[in-house]
Amino acid sequence: MPRMQHVESSSVDAVGFDPARNELTVRFVSGDTYVYGMVPRAVFEALLGADSIGRFVNERIKPRHPVRSS
């Protein structure tokens, strides 16, 4: 698992990015953790700068990237 960093969000607790695999790990406040594949670094950086991390995950990550639970 990549190094996780806490984010300010009511639904997402922390995120991490593995550039070697282009995988984004998202740990939700509920404790559930998911790994999204084929995520470019630019998308991860946009996520970190988003006004709403939760909305970004729901609109730009979940519908576009394959997922597995961690």
C-alpha positions, 0 to 999 in steps of 0.5 A, a space after each residue: 500500500 502506498 503512503 497514505 495522506 489525510 485529506 479534508 473531507 467528510 467522506 474520504 479519510 486518506 488517499 495514496 498513489 502508487 506511480 509505478 502501478 498507476 493505482 490510487 488508494 482511497 480510505 473512506 471515513 467508514 474504514 473501507 479502502 479501495 484501490 482504483 487502477 489506471 489512474 494517471 498522476 495528473 488525476 491524483 494531483 487534481 484530486 488533491 487540489 479539488 474543492 470537494 474530495 468526495 465529489 471528485 472521487 464520485 464523479 471522476 474516479 469511480 465511474 472511470 477506473 477499475 476498482 478492487 477492495 483492499 
